[in-house]
């Protein structure tokens, strides 16, 4: 539970945008919402960070997050963990910009007036960032995303642990 951590960070400044940990769309839809998505008003502004690759499920999870009062809904396509890859979300989606665009469009439909953003890396494995990152950014922009958070390094999915990827 990161709520105490977010409350601690909020004590430092009221101006920072805080993010939840990455929550799968399925957990947002089927999980205990108070535990999985709940937050204190003290934590606002708070963005909901989602993981997934099924547009309809991400749309539903975004609608739930928006209804609960999150000020932003973020799709994380930067996480390199094995668990995330096996679920076909996180950094492995950097290889599928069309699918990411479909997910973002669906999320925007679900989120209504709440902005949808994207978190990514400059690429994965042997991708050439000048091609892969720009293709992803172009597709995200077509989906209406105006804010993209870029971890300015690659995610190595073959052979490095998440800790080594840091």
N, C-alpha and C positions, 0 to 999 in steps of 0.2 A: 504494500500500500504506500503510494508516494504522496498521499495527502499531507502528512507532517512535513515532508521535504518541501512541498510546494508552499505550505504556510510559512516555513522558515525563509524560503526565497522571497516570498511576498513581503516579509518583514524588512527586507533590505531596500525594496523600492516598490512603489505602487505602479510604476510605469512599465515594468517588464511584462512581456507576453509570456505566460507559462504554458507548457504543453503537458498533456497526460503522457504516460508511457504508451507505446504502441499497443492498441487493443484490436484484436481481430474483429472483423465485421460480425462474425458468428457470435463471439462473446458479447458484443454490444446488443445483438438481437435477442439471443437466448439466455444470456447470463443474468445474474442478480444485478439489476440495473443500479440499485443503490450502492452496491459494493464496487461494481465494475466502472460505472460512469459517474457516480456521485461525487460531489465536491461542495465545499463551503463557499458562500458568497465572497469570503475573504480572499479566495484564490483567483477571482476574476481580475483581469481578463485571462481566460483559460481556453486554449485550443484543444480540441479532441483529435488525437493522432490515430488514424485507422490503418489497418493492414488488411489486404485482401486482393482478390483478382476477379471476383464475380460482380459485375456492375449492378445487378439488381439487389444483391445483398449489401453492397456498399451504399446504394441509394437509401435502402431501409435504415441502415445504421446511421447514415448522415442525418436523416429525418429525425431519428431518435435523439441524436446529439444536439441538433438545433433546438428541438422542443425542450430539452433539458437546460438550455441556456448557454451552451458553449458558444464562444464568440467567433470561432473559426473551426473548420473541419479540414484536417490535413491528411493527405495520403502519403504514407511513408514507402518510398521505393528505394531506400538507401540501406536498410538493415541487411547485413550479410550472413546472419546465423544459419546454421544447417536446418534448424527447426522451421525457420521462416521459408527457406528455399524449398523444403519438402512440401510446404503448403502452397507453393506457387505465389508467393508474395514477397515483399521486400525487394532487395537489390536485384534479384533475378528478373524482375519486371523491366529493368532498364533495357533488356533485350527485346521488349515487346511494346514499343511506343504507341502502336495503334490500340492495343488493349488498355494501356494506361489512359489514353485519351477517352476511350469508352467509359472507363471507370470514373474518370473525373467528370465527364458530362452527366453521368448518372448521379454522382454525388451532388453536383450542383442542383440537379432537379430535386433531390431529396432535401437538401439544405435550405432551399428557398432563398431568403435574403442573407443568410449567413455565408460569408466568403469561404470558398474552397481553395486550398493551397496544396503545393506539392513539395515534398522533401526528397532529394535524390543525391547521388554522387555524380562525379564527372564521367563515370563509366564503370563497367565491370570487366575484369580480366583483360583480354587483349583488345577491347574496343578502343577506337580512336576517338578521344573526347570531342574533337572538332566535328566529328560526324555524329556520334551517338548522343552526346549531350544536346546538340542543337536540334537533332530530330525529335528528341523527347520534349524539349522546351517548345518547339514549334507546335507539336501535337497538343501539349498542355494549353498553349495559348488559344488554339482552335477550340478547345473545350471551355474557354472563358476564364481560365486561371490567369490571374495577374500577379501573383506572388509565388515565387519558387525559391526554396531554401536549398542551397547547394553545398554539400560537404565537399570541399575542394580537393578531393582525392578519390582514387578508384577504390572500389570494393573488389577484393580478390576472393572469388568464390571457390576457386580450385586451390586447395592447399593451405589456406590461412584460416585461423580461428577468428571469431569476432574480436577477441582481445588483440590479436596480431594486426587486424585490420585498422585498429585505432592508430 
